[in-house]
Amino acid sequence: MADAGLRQRLIPDSEAPSDWDSDLPYGGKVYLARKKKPDPTYVKVIEAVVLISTLSFALYAYYYFDHLHFNVTYAYAWLGYPSANHQIGQRYLHGKGVEKHIGKAMEHFKKAADQGHPHASYNLAIGHLKGYKSGLKPGEAHVLIQHAASKGVKEAHQVLNEVCSRGGCKN
């Protein structure tokens, strides 16, 4: 162990590689890139279908935005998001993007109100007070308006002070 330094490989100078050419840079040891094979036909077809589908969806989203927005929101409502149920109820109530249908609007307001959405609670209670079929029991409209008022819905405070104080919320 007298020589504990770096070990070096001994290459005899007399043995030059047979493919070495001193006229070329790096002695000709540069490997050339292989020629790329063309894509198979099915790959080209898949690329074309994806491109056409993307362009079609972009045109659909541009020209039919309300329809697309309604369907996406409806999917979220189906998953149980209370704000999506409220938005779907608003669309059915006002007929924006869909045919006007008060019954479906009240149904979606009820789903959102059952999950604690304050604006949906207010809309459901007001719909009930206006005589729309909402499925509420007597006195439940007052509870919903109180819930909406406690969550900061300004219109609910006004209804509590003007309508419910005179007994209009008991039916």
C-alpha positions in Angstrom: 0.0 0.0 0.0 2.8 2.3 -0.6 1.2 3.8 -3.7 -2.2 5.0 -2.4 -2.7 7.6 -5.1 -5.0 7.7 -8.0 -5.0 4.7 -10.3 -4.6 5.4 -14.0 -5.4 3.2 -16.8 -2.6 2.3 -19.1 -3.5 2.4 -22.8 -0.7 1.5 -25.1 -0.2 4.2 -27.8 0.6 1.7 -30.4 -3.0 0.5 -30.6 -5.0 3.1 -32.3 -8.6 2.2 -33.0 -9.3 1.0 -36.5 -12.0 3.6 -37.2 -10.1 6.6 -35.9 -9.6 9.4 -38.5 -7.5 12.3 -37.2 -8.9 14.5 -40.0 -12.4 14.5 -38.5 -13.4 16.3 -35.3 -13.4 13.9 -32.4 -11.8 11.3 -34.6 -15.0 10.3 -36.3 -16.6 9.0 -33.1 -19.8 11.0 -33.6 -22.8 8.8 -34.1 -25.2 10.0 -36.7 -28.9 10.2 -35.8 -31.1 7.5 -37.1 -33.6 8.3 -39.7 -37.1 8.6 -38.0 -39.7 6.3 -39.2 -43.0 8.0 -40.4 -46.0 7.8 -38.0 -48.4 4.9 -38.7 -51.7 5.8 -40.3 -53.7 5.1 -37.2 -51.7 7.8 -35.3 -52.4 10.3 -38.0 -56.1 9.5 -37.8 -56.1 9.9 -34.0 -54.4 13.2 -34.3 -56.9 14.4 -36.9 -59.9 13.3 -34.8 -58.5 15.0 -31.7 -57.9 18.2 -33.6 -61.3 18.3 -35.2 -63.0 17.5 -31.8 -61.1 20.3 -30.2 -62.1 22.8 -32.8 -65.7 21.6 -32.8 -65.9 22.0 -29.0 -64.4 25.5 -29.2 -67.1 26.5 -31.7 -69.8 24.9 -29.6 -68.6 26.7 -26.5 -68.4 30.0 -28.4 -71.8 29.9 -30.1 -73.8 28.0 -27.4 -72.3 29.3 -24.2 -75.5 29.4 -22.2 -76.3 25.8 -23.1 -72.8 24.6 -22.2 -72.9 26.6 -19.0 -76.3 25.1 -18.0 -75.1 21.5 -18.7 -71.9 22.0 -16.7 -73.7 23.6 -13.8 -76.3 20.9 -13.9 -73.6 18.3 -13.6 -72.3 20.0 -10.5 -75.8 20.2 -9.1 -76.2 16.5 -9.7 -73.0 16.0 -7.7 -74.7 17.9 -4.8 -73.1 21.3 -4.9 -75.6 23.7 -3.2 -74.6 26.8 -5.2 -75.0 24.9 -8.5 -78.5 23.8 -7.4 -79.3 27.4 -6.7 -78.0 28.6 -10.1 -80.0 25.9 -11.9 -83.1 27.0 -9.9 -82.4 30.6 -11.0 -82.1 29.5 -14.7 -85.4 27.6 -14.5 -87.1 30.4 -12.7 -86.2 33.0 -15.2 -86.0 30.8 -18.3 -82.4 31.7 -19.1 -80.8 29.1 -21.3 -83.7 26.7 -20.7 -87.5 26.7 -20.9 -89.1 28.4 -17.9 -90.3 25.9 -15.3 -91.3 27.1 -11.9 -91.7 23.6 -10.4 -88.2 22.5 -11.4 -86.9 25.8 -10.0 -88.5 25.2 -6.6 -87.2 21.7 -6.6 -83.6 22.9 -7.1 -84.0 25.7 -4.6 -85.2 23.0 -2.1 -82.1 20.9 -2.7 -79.9 23.9 -2.1 -81.8 25.1 0.9 -81.6 21.7 2.5 -77.9 22.1 2.4 -78.0 25.5 3.9 -77.7 27.9 1.0 -79.1 31.2 2.2 -80.2 32.7 -1.2 -81.9 29.4 -2.1 -83.7 29.4 1.2 -84.9 32.9 0.6 -86.0 32.1 -3.0 -87.8 28.9 -1.9 -89.7 30.7 0.9 -90.7 33.6 -1.4 -91.9 31.1 -4.0 -94.0 29.4 -1.4 -95.4 32.7 -0.2 -96.3 33.6 -3.8 -98.2 30.3 -4.1 -95.8 28.2 -6.2 -95.8 24.5 -5.4 -92.7 24.1 -3.2 -93.5 21.3 -0.8 -93.0 23.4 2.3 -95.0 22.7 5.5 -96.8 25.6 7.3 -94.4 27.8 9.2 -91.4 26.4 7.3 -91.2 29.5 5.1 -90.7 31.7 8.1 -87.8 29.4 9.3 -86.2 29.7 5.8 -86.5 33.4 5.7 -84.9 33.7 9.2 -82.1 31.5 8.1 -81.5 33.7 5.0 -81.6 36.8 7.2 -79.1 35.4 9.6 -76.7 34.7 6.8 -76.9 38.3 5.5 -79.5 38.2 2.7 -80.8 41.9 2.8 -84.1 41.0 1.1 -84.8 38.5 3.8 -84.5 41.2 6.5 -87.0 43.3 4.6 -89.5 40.4 4.3 -89.1 39.6 8.0 -89.9 43.2 9.0 -92.7 43.8 6.5 -94.4 40.5 5.8 -93.6 38.1 8.6 -94.2 40.6 11.3 -97.8 40.9 10.2 -98.2 37.1 10.1 -97.8 36.6 6.4 -95.2 33.8 6.7 -97.3 31.4 8.7 -99.0 29.5 5.8 
